[in-house]
Amino acid sequence: MTSSPPFAPTTRRALLAAGLAGSAASLAGKAAAQVAVRPGAPAINRRLPDVVVVGAGAFGGWTALALREAGARVTLVDAYGPGNPRASSGDESRLLRLSYGTRDIYTLWAQRAAALWDRRQQEFGRRMYYPNGSLRVMHEAELAAQRAVFDRHAIPYEVLGPDEMRKRWPQLNYDDTPHVFYESTGGVVKARESMIAVSEVFMQKGGEVRIGHARPGPMSGGAMQHLLVDDAPLPAGLTLFACGPWLPKVFPQLLGDRIRVPRRELFYVGSPIGDHRYRWEHLPNLADLDTYTASDVDYGIKVASRLPDTPMDPDFGARMPTEFLRQQVEDYVARRMPGLKGQPIVATRTCQTEYSDNSHFIIDRHPEAANVWIAGAGSGHAFKMGPVLGDYLRDRLLGRPTDPAEDALFTLASHKSALAGGAGGGA
Ligand SMILES: Cc1cc2nc3c(=O)[nH]c(=O)nc-3n(C[C@H](O)[C@H](O)[C@H](O)COP(=O)(O)OP(=O)(O)OC[C@H]3O[C@@H](n4cnc5c(N)ncnc54)[C@H](O)[C@@H]3O)c2cc1C
C-alpha cells in the first residue's frame, strides 16, 4: 500500500524540489494541475536533448511519455489540455481494427498496438481497451484482398453468412448481406480518458504538462532558435509539433495544402433499460460501407455516418450536429439493430479529422530546421496507433534505428496536396 493517493496534486515547489520542473519550461505557458512524481521515475539522461512536444493528442501524448521513459527531459505543451473536446483525440471512443485492405504496415502496427494497449492498461491500472472484435461489410474484391493479407500474417478471421450472423448476434439484422468479414482481434479504445491517463502517467514519470498556445520561433542557420508559447520563448533541444488538425495553421506554407480538415459527427445511442446486448461484451463493432459503430463502453453505442467533406476550423468550428446526419444514423440503427429503434441519442460529438492525400501519416523533420519535427495527418485512423506511434517517434527523434520503408511512407516529400480530396476512410 502506498501512503499517498496515486493522482494527488502537488505544488510547483515540490516539483522544483524534486528537480523535475525545468527552468526553461517555466518561462512559458501555464503549468497544468500536476500530479505527484512517483518514486522510481526515470532519471534525466543529460546526453539526450531536452524535448518540447506541442500537442497532447494521440501522436504527442504517447511520444512525450515514451521520450520521458527513455530518460529525456520532456515538456508537453497543449493549448487546451490533454483530451480536450476540440482535439481529434478528444471524443469518447475510437476503434481498433486490423483490416486495412492491402496496407499491411497498418495491419501489423494495429496488431502491435492491441498488445501495447493491453500492456499499458495493466501498467496504468486503468481500463482503456475493450477487445470485442469487428464485423465489416466488404465488396467481393475488397474481401479477397483482406483475406489474403490476414492469411499471410496468420491473423484469425471468419467470413459469415446471414444464418451464422443471426445465430451469433440475434440483435443484428444482416439479412441483406451475403457475407460479413469478422475479425476477433481489436476492439474499442477509450479516447479522451486514455489521453488524460497518458498525460497523468507522463507527469508521474517526471514529465511536465503546460497549457499554452505554441508557435514556431525564428528559424535561422538550419535550426529553430526557440519555440514561442503564449508569445514567450521556450528553448528546447528538439521540438515536436504534433498539433493534429491545427498543423495547417501552425505551418501554413508547408502543410496548408498537405492536410485537409473535414468535419465529422458522432451520435451515441442509448440502449433500452436492462438490455445489455449492445455492450462491447456482447457485440463486435460494425462497419458498413458508409457508416460504422463502436459498441457500448459506458456511453451508448457510437454511430458515425458521413456527409461529403465540409472544412472545419478546429478552434472556432461550430460543434452542433446536423439534422440530416441524425436522421441517417436513426435509419441505420433501425435497419441493423432493430431493438434500438426509437431509443434516444444520449450524446453527440462533432470533431474533425486531418487527412493527407493518401492517408499515410506525415512524420518528418522541418525542411528549414533540423531540431524541429512534425507528426500528424492521422487520416481518420491514428488513434489506435498511439502507443506504437509513441515508440516509433521516440526512436526517430533520438536517432535510433527505424524501418526505412516505413520512414519513407511518412516523409513530407511523399505527400502531395490533400485539398482535392481522395483518401477519406478511417477508423
Ligand atoms: C470522427 C472521427 C473518428 C475517428 N475514428 C478513429 C478510429 O475509430 N480509430 C482510430 O484509430 N482513429 C480514429 N480517428 C482518427 C484519430 O482520432 C486521429 O487520427 C488522432 O486522434 C489524431 O491525433 P493527433 O495527436 O494528431 O491530433 P489531436 O488529437 O487533435 O491533438 C492535437 C493537440 O494539439 C493541440 N494543439 C494544436 N495546436 C496547438 C498549438 N499551436 N499550441 C499548443 N497546442 C496545440 C490541441 O489542443 C490538441 O490537443 C477518428 C477521427 C475522427 C475525427
The ligand as a Gaussian input file, in Angstrom:
#p B3LYP/6-31G(d) Opt

LIG

0 1
 C      -14.853000      11.204000     -36.103000
 C      -13.515000      10.548000     -36.037000
 C      -13.451000       9.179000     -35.883000
 C      -12.205000       8.555000     -35.811000
 N      -12.176000       7.230000     -35.606000
 C      -10.988000       6.621000     -35.399000
 C      -10.962000       5.264000     -35.042000
 O      -12.001000       4.641000     -34.899000
 N       -9.749000       4.678000     -34.855000
 C       -8.589000       5.371000     -34.969000
 O       -7.530000       4.780000     -34.787000
 N       -8.590000       6.684000     -35.285000
 C       -9.762000       7.316000     -35.498000
 N       -9.810000       8.642000     -35.797000
 C       -8.555000       9.361000     -36.006000
 C       -7.880000       9.765000     -34.726000
 O       -8.818000      10.208000     -33.774000
 C       -6.883000      10.872000     -35.052000
 O       -6.062000      10.456000     -36.135000
 C       -5.989000      11.198000     -33.859000
 O       -6.771000      11.391000     -32.708000
 C       -5.180000      12.440000     -34.171000
 O       -4.354000      12.723000     -33.078000
 P       -3.391000      13.982000     -33.108000
 O       -2.496000      13.851000     -31.959000
 O       -2.771000      14.107000     -34.465000
 O       -4.341000      15.239000     -33.004000
 P       -5.211000      15.820000     -31.779000
 O       -5.796000      14.733000     -31.005000
 O       -6.140000      16.827000     -32.351000
 O       -4.154000      16.525000     -30.857000
 C       -3.567000      17.736000     -31.202000
 C       -3.387000      18.539000     -29.944000
 O       -2.584000      19.665000     -30.247000
 C       -3.033000      20.768000     -29.514000
 N       -2.592000      21.948000     -30.247000
 C       -2.877000      22.266000     -31.524000
 N       -2.275000      23.405000     -31.886000
 C       -1.582000      23.806000     -30.813000
 C       -0.730000      24.915000     -30.564000
 N       -0.481000      25.823000     -31.513000
 N       -0.175000      25.039000     -29.343000
 C       -0.413000      24.116000     -28.373000
 N       -1.205000      23.057000     -28.570000
 C       -1.777000      22.894000     -29.768000
 C       -4.545000      20.590000     -29.462000
 O       -5.126000      21.261000     -28.369000
 C       -4.675000      19.086000     -29.366000
 O       -4.835000      18.654000     -28.035000
 C      -11.024000       9.304000     -35.904000
 C      -11.099000      10.688000     -36.053000
 C      -12.332000      11.305000     -36.113000
 C      -12.381000      12.793000     -36.235000

